């Protein structure tokens, strides 16, 4: 598992919620002097609220401080080994360092449609009762996740990438969708 690179904003988020937890704990001790059960429940509630807030803050900071874009993405199908090759560049457009980026690629068979074909919705199973052999189902969607930046990306830096994913020969009229996630 790869860990995201924390900026000073992430550490400020953690420090804020840690100070808030200490403050709420002190208030809980002052408010519940007599009852130990009440004191423990108030401290536990304070812990839940502050940890949820800290985690939510970290997620929001990860989404909005680590920004990258894909540039000049080109795709090429290699028939000899039934693969699809994506090449391009990834650029850090944010103000903070990015630790790693992963690219999620989704390849959908018959993505543009082209009308409905025979047996697309209803497949008759008349003779299956008498032991006819089933056809093996072929997947119509391929989802692949590849790490394209693993050693960091400084603000404004550009790195080249190349990704290879399987491309079955029965795919026709495919739809290719990709999404970049940086942390």
VEXLUM-956009 format. One record per atom (N, C-alpha, C): residue in one letter; y, x, z. Coordinates in steps of 0.2 Angstrom, whole numbers, plus 5000, padded with zeros to 4 digits. Last residue first. Example, Ala and Ser with C-alpha at 12.3 -4.5 7.8 and 13.67 -1.06 7.14 Angstrom:
2
s498950645035/s499550685036/s500050645039/a497250665039/a497850625039/a498450665039/
//
This chain:
183
x505649904974/x505749904981/x505949974983/x505549784960/x505749854963/x505849854970/x504749714947/x504849704954/x504949774957/x504949624932/x504949694935/x505149674943/x503849544921/x504349534926/x504349604930/x503449474905/x503349524910/x503949524914/x502449394893/x502949384898/x502849444903/x501949344877/x501949394882/x502549384886/x500849244869/x501449244872/x501449294877/x499949244853/x499949254860/x500749254862/x499149204842/x499749174844/x499949184851/x497549234848/x497949224843/x498649184845/x496149334855/x496849304856/x497249294850/x495049394852/x495049314851/x495749294852/x495049524857/x495149504849/x495249434848/x496149554871/x495449534868/x495549514861/x496849684877/x497049634873/x496449604869/x497249764892/x496749744888/x497049684883/x498749874893/x498349824896/x497849794890/x499650014897/x499149994893/x498749934896/x501350074897/x500850034900/x500350014895/x502550194900/x502050164896/x501550134899/x504250234903/x503650214905/x503250194899/x505650344908/x505250314903/x504550284906/x507050314918/x506450344917/x506050304912/x508750344923/x508350304919/x507650344918/x509950314937/x509450354933/x508950314929/x510750234944/x510950254937/x510450294934/x510150294959/x510650254956/x510850284949/x508450354957/x509150364960/x509550314956/x506850324961/x507350314955/x508050304958/x505150374964/x505850354966/x506350354960/x503850384960/x504150444963/x504950434965/x503450284952/x503050294959/x503450344963/x503650154941/x503950214944/x503650224951/x502550074937/x502950114932/x503350164934/x501050004941/x501650034944/x501950084938/x500549844935/x500549914934/x501149944937/x499549704933/x500149734937/x500049814937/x499149574922/x499049644924/x499649664928/x498349434917/x498849454921/x498749524924/x497849334904/x497749404907/x498349424911/x497149184899/x497749224902/x497549284905/x495949134895/x496549124890/x497149164893/x494349204896/x494949184899/x495549184894/x492949114890/x493349164889/x494049154892/x491349064897/x492049044896/x492449114895/x489949064887/x490249094892/x491049084891/x489048914884/x489448964882/x489848994888/x487448864890/x488148864890/x488448924887/x486048804881/x486348854884/x487148844884/x485248644885/x485548694881/x485948744884/x484448554893/x484348624894/x484748674889/x484748424892/x484048444890/x483948524890/x486048404895/x485548374899/x484848404898/x486748454885/x486648494890/x486148464895/x487048374874/x486348394874/x486248444880/x488448334876/x487948284875/x487248314877/x489748364880/x489248394883/x488548354882/x491348394872/x490748354873/x490148394876/x492848424879/x492248464876/x491648424878/x494448394877/x493848364879/x493348394875/x495548474874/x495548444880/x494848414882/x495148544862/x495548574867/x495548544874/x494348494852/x494048514858/x494448544863/x495348544839/x494748504841/x494448534847/x497048574844/x496448594840/x495848544843/x498748544842/x498148534846/x497548544842/x500048664838/x499648594837/x499048594842/x500548784841/x500248774835/x499948714834/x500748874855/x500548804853/x500248804846/x501148994859/x501648954856/x501448884853/x500049044866/x500649034870/x501148984866/x498749084863/x498949024860/x499648994864/x498549174879/x498249154872/x498549084870/x499649274887/x499349204887/x499149194879/x499949394898/x499749384891/x499349314891/x501049464909/x500649404908/x500549394901/x501349594920/x501349574913/x500849514912/x502449674931/x501849614930/x501949594923/x502749824936/x502849784931/x502249734931/x503549904950/x502949884947/x503149824942/x504350044957/x504449984953/x503749964950/x504950124972/x504450114967/x504550054963/x506150154978/x505550194980/x505050184974/x507850174973/x507250134973/x506650174974/x509450194981/x508850224978/x508250174978/x510850084977/x510350124982/x509750144978/x511550014968/x511950074972/x511450104976/x510749974953/x511049954959/x511350024962/x510050004941/x510749974940/x511149964947/x508950104935/x509150084942/x509950064941/x507950064921/x508550094924/x508750064930/x506550104911/x506850074917/x507450104920/x506050094894/x506350134899/x506550084905/x504450084885/x505150074886/x505450114892/x502950014879/x503350074880/x504050054881/x501349944880/x502049924881/x502449994883/x499949904871/x500349964874/x501149944874/x498449824872/x499149814870/x499549874874/x496849854865/x497349854870/x498049844867/x495649884857/x495849814859/x496249824865/x495350004851/x495149994858/x495349934861/x495849974838/x495250014839/x494950014846/x497149914839/x496549874837/x495849914838/x498449904848/x497949954846/x497349914845/x500049834847/x499349824848/x498949874845/x501449864856/x501049884850/x500349864851/x503149844860/x502449824861/x502149844855/x504549904869/x504249894863/x503549884864/x506149894877/x505349884878/x505049864871/x507449934880/x507049964874/x506349954875/x507449924898/x507749934892/x507349964886/x507449834913/x507049864907/x507449864901/x508349864928/x508249824922/x507749864917/x508449844946/x508349884940/x508249834934/x509049844962/x509049814956/x508949864950/x509049814978/x508649864974/x508649824967/x509749724985/x510049794985/x509649834980/x509149594984/x509849604982/x510149674982/x507849614990/x507949574984/x508649594980/x508049675002/x507649704997/x507749674990/x508849585009/x509149645007/x508749685002/x507849485011/x508449465007/x508849535004/x506949545019/x506749525012/x507349515008/x507749575030/x507449635026/x507249605019/x508049445034/x508549485032/x508349545028/x506749405038/x507049375033/x507649415030/x506549495049/x506049495043/x506449465037/x507549455058/x507449525055/x507049525049/x507149315060/x507749335057/x507749405054/x505849335066/x505949305060/x506549315056/x506349415077/x505849445073/x505849405066/x507149315084/x507449375082/x506949415077/x506149205086/x506749195083/x507049265080/x505149275094/x505049245088/x505649235084/x505949325105/x505549365101/x505449335094/x506349195111/x506849245108/x506549295104/x505049145114/x505449115109/x506049155107/x504749245124/x504349235118/x504749205113/x505749215134/x505749285130/x505349285124/x505449085137/x506049105134/x506049165131/x504149105143/x504249065137/x504849075133/x504449185154/x504049215148/x504049165142/x505249095161/x505549155159/x505149185153/x504348995164/x504948975160/x505249045157/x503449065172/x503249025166/x503849015161/x504249095183/x504049145178/x503749125172/x505649025190/x505049015186/x504849065181/x506849085195/x506349055199/x505649045196/x507749125185/x507649165191/x507049145194/x508249095171/x507549075174/x507349125179/x509449155168/x509349085168/x508749065171/x509249295168/x509749265172/x509649185173/x508249305158/x508149335165/x508649295170/x508949265147/x508349225149/x508149245157/x509949355145/x510149285147/x509549245150/x509049465142/x509449465148/x509749395150/x508549415130/x508149425135/x508449435142/x509649415122/x509349345124/x508849355129/x509949555121/x510449505124/x510149445126/x508749595114/x508949625121/x509449575125/x508949525102/x508349515106/x508549535114/x510149585098/x510149515099/x509549495103/x509649715096/x510149705101/x510249635103/x508749685085/x508549715091/x509049705097/x509649635075/x509149595078/x508849615085/x510349755073/x510749695075/x510249645078/x509349845069/x509749865075/x510049795077/x508949785056/x508449795062/x508849805069/x510149795049/x509849735050/x509349735056/x510349935049/x510849895052/x510549825054/x509249965041/x509249985048/x509749955052/x509649905029/x509049885032/x509049905039/x510849985026/x510849915027/x510249885031/x510350105023/x510650105030/x510750025031/x508750075016/x509450095016/x509750085023/x507050115014/x507550075018/x508250115017/x505950085002/x506350135004/x506950095008/x504350005005/x504950015002/x505450065005/x502650075003/x503250055007/x503850055004/x501150034996/x501750064995/x502250035000/x499450045000/x500050005000/x500650045000/
//
